[in-house]
Amino acid sequence: MKKISFLLIIMLSILVFSYEYTFYDLETAYKISLIENKPLIIYFSSPTCIYCKKFEDEVLSDEKFQNILRASYIFVKINPNTKKTKFLGEEFTNRELFNVFGVRGTPTFVFWNKDQGITTIPGFLPLNDFKKALMYVLRYLYEDYQESFDDYASKNDFYLGAPELIPVNKEDFDFVLNNDKNVEVVESIDEEKNIDVYKTYLTYSKDVGEFLKSKGVLRILLLEEN
């Protein structure tokens, strides 16, 4: 009976997970973060973790929180299992990644950019505090912001970083298209099109890319000509 109950908890945690743009493989998520030039959030979780469910129910389910993630981060969830992945050229199981990143409890959130860690949030943060933390990290990354988090949290600030038009080769273009659910291909300029500035757009035209950038889209990937 205990085994059945444990399996039921795992199944329910998968069914009710509230952020459809979550990655579950660190290697894929890390590569996407490099191509799109976004920091990575590695969410260490456990199916039986009460505060993980609290985070998913009260924080991750919030639309504004999700918009910040979609626009400016790549989000990957890691459970302690034997699924294998690669990170920085080495192969690990997900369970081994807990030791690699020094995770002692769940939830733990590791912020990573390119080839180095930025910071770690151990434990649960309420929605407003976590939204502030997301933007605080972005200010630090892109503007070398030096004030303390407490000082920043007291300010009325909304920051997602500057829009970027990023040239990419066909391999990276196709990799993003096939693996990131938060993308859309745009082939021509359409003034009537409903633009989602939190989405990553892919295009073959620099003019289209500049148009999307002028509309406030945070990430546009432009396929380089051969």
C-alpha positions in Angstrom: 0.0 0.0 0.0 2.8 2.4 0.8 4.4 1.8 -2.5 1.2 2.5 -4.3 0.7 5.7 -2.4 4.2 6.9 -3.2 3.7 6.2 -6.9 0.4 8.1 -6.8 2.1 11.1 -5.3 4.6 11.1 -8.1 1.9 10.8 -10.8 -0.1 13.6 -9.3 3.0 15.9 -9.0 3.6 15.4 -12.7 -0.1 15.9 -13.7 -0.5 19.2 -11.8 2.9 20.7 -12.7 2.0 24.2 -13.7 4.8 25.6 -16.0 4.6 24.0 -19.5 7.9 25.5 -20.6 9.9 23.5 -18.0 12.8 21.4 -19.2 13.6 18.1 -17.6 17.1 17.4 -19.1 19.9 19.6 -17.9 22.0 19.1 -21.0 19.2 20.3 -23.3 18.3 23.2 -21.0 21.9 24.4 -20.7 22.4 24.3 -24.5 19.2 26.3 -25.0 20.4 28.9 -22.4 23.6 29.4 -24.3 22.0 29.8 -27.7 19.3 32.2 -26.4 21.8 33.9 -24.1 19.6 33.5 -21.0 20.6 32.5 -17.5 19.5 29.0 -16.3 17.5 28.2 -13.2 18.1 24.6 -12.0 15.2 23.7 -9.8 16.1 20.7 -7.6 12.9 19.1 -6.4 11.5 15.8 -5.0 8.1 14.2 -5.6 7.5 14.1 -1.8 8.7 17.6 -1.0 5.9 19.6 0.6 7.6 23.0 -0.1 8.2 22.1 -3.7 4.5 21.6 -4.2 3.9 24.9 -2.3 6.4 26.6 -4.7 4.6 25.1 -7.8 1.1 25.9 -6.5 1.7 29.4 -5.1 4.6 30.8 -7.1 5.2 28.9 -10.4 1.5 28.9 -11.2 1.4 32.7 -11.3 1.2 34.2 -14.8 3.4 37.2 -14.1 6.1 34.9 -12.6 5.9 32.7 -15.7 6.2 35.6 -18.0 9.5 36.6 -16.3 10.8 33.1 -16.7 9.6 32.8 -20.4 11.2 36.1 -21.3 14.5 36.0 -19.5 15.3 32.5 -18.1 15.5 28.9 -19.0 14.0 26.7 -16.3 14.9 23.1 -15.7 13.5 20.8 -13.1 15.7 18.0 -11.6 14.3 15.1 -9.5 16.7 12.7 -7.7 16.5 9.8 -10.1 18.9 7.7 -12.4 18.1 9.6 -15.6 21.5 10.5 -17.2 22.5 13.8 -18.6 25.6 15.8 -19.5 26.8 19.1 -18.0 30.1 20.9 -18.8 31.3 17.8 -20.7 30.7 15.2 -17.9 27.9 12.7 -17.6 25.8 12.5 -14.4 22.6 11.0 -13.2 20.1 13.5 -11.9 20.7 12.1 -8.4 24.5 12.8 -8.8 23.7 16.4 -9.8 22.4 17.0 -6.3 25.9 16.4 -5.0 27.6 18.2 -7.8 25.7 21.4 -7.0 25.9 20.9 -3.2 22.1 20.5 -2.8 21.2 19.4 0.7 17.4 19.9 0.6 14.5 20.7 -1.7 13.4 23.0 -3.1 16.8 24.5 -4.1 17.2 26.9 -7.0 20.6 27.2 -8.6 21.1 30.3 -10.9 23.7 29.6 -13.6 25.0 31.7 -16.5 27.2 30.4 -19.2 30.0 28.6 -17.4 29.5 29.8 -13.8 27.1 29.9 -11.0 25.5 33.1 -9.9 23.7 32.3 -6.7 21.6 29.7 -5.0 18.2 30.0 -3.3 17.7 27.2 -0.8 14.1 26.7 0.3 10.8 28.3 -0.4 10.3 32.0 -1.2 6.9 33.7 -1.4 5.8 34.9 -4.8 6.6 38.6 -4.6 10.0 37.9 -3.0 10.8 35.3 -5.8 9.8 37.7 -8.5 12.1 40.4 -7.0 14.9 37.8 -6.9 14.5 37.0 -10.6 14.8 40.6 -11.6 17.5 41.3 -9.1 19.7 38.6 -10.7 19.0 40.1 -14.1 20.0 43.6 -12.9 23.2 42.1 -11.5 24.0 40.2 -14.8 23.2 42.9 -17.3 23.9 46.1 -15.4 26.4 45.0 -12.7 23.9 46.0 -10.0 25.7 46.2 -6.6 23.0 47.1 -4.0 21.8 44.5 -1.6 18.8 42.4 -2.3 17.0 44.0 0.6 17.5 47.5 -0.9 16.4 46.3 -4.3 13.3 44.5 -3.0 12.1 47.8 -1.4 12.0 49.5 -4.9 9.2 49.5 -7.4 11.1 48.0 -10.3 10.2 45.7 -13.3 13.2 44.6 -15.3 13.7 41.8 -17.8 16.9 42.8 -19.5 17.4 44.4 -22.9 16.0 42.9 -26.2 18.6 41.0 -28.2 18.7 40.0 -31.8 21.1 37.0 -31.9 22.6 35.5 -35.1 22.6 31.7 -35.0 23.6 28.9 -37.3 21.1 26.4 -38.7 22.1 23.7 -36.2 21.3 26.0 -33.2 18.2 27.4 -34.9 16.8 23.9 -35.4 17.8 22.8 -31.9 15.8 25.6 -30.3 12.9 25.1 -32.7 12.7 21.4 -31.8 13.3 21.7 -28.0 12.0 25.0 -26.7 8.2 25.2 -26.5 8.3 28.9 -25.9 9.3 29.7 -29.5 7.6 30.8 -32.8 8.9 31.3 -36.3 8.0 34.6 -38.0 8.8 34.9 -41.7 7.5 38.3 -42.6 6.5 41.6 -41.0 2.8 41.8 -40.0 1.7 44.9 -38.3 -1.5 43.2 -37.3 0.2 40.2 -35.6 -0.3 39.8 -31.9 3.3 39.9 -30.5 4.0 38.1 -27.3 7.1 39.9 -26.0 7.8 37.0 -23.5 8.2 34.5 -26.3 11.4 33.7 -28.2 11.0 34.4 -31.9 12.9 32.7 -34.7 13.3 34.4 -38.1 15.2 34.2 -41.4 15.1 38.0 -42.0 17.0 40.7 -40.2 14.2 43.2 -41.0 11.7 40.9 -39.3 14.1 40.6 -36.4 14.5 44.4 -36.0 10.7 44.8 -36.2 10.2 42.3 -33.4 12.9 43.9 -31.4 11.2 47.3 -31.8 8.1 45.7 -30.4 9.9 44.8 -27.2 10.5 41.1 -27.8 13.4 40.1 -25.5 14.9 37.3 -27.6 15.0 37.0 -31.4 17.1 34.4 -33.1 18.2 35.2 -36.6 19.3 32.4 -38.9 22.6 33.4 -40.4 23.0 33.2 -44.2 25.5 30.5 -45.4 
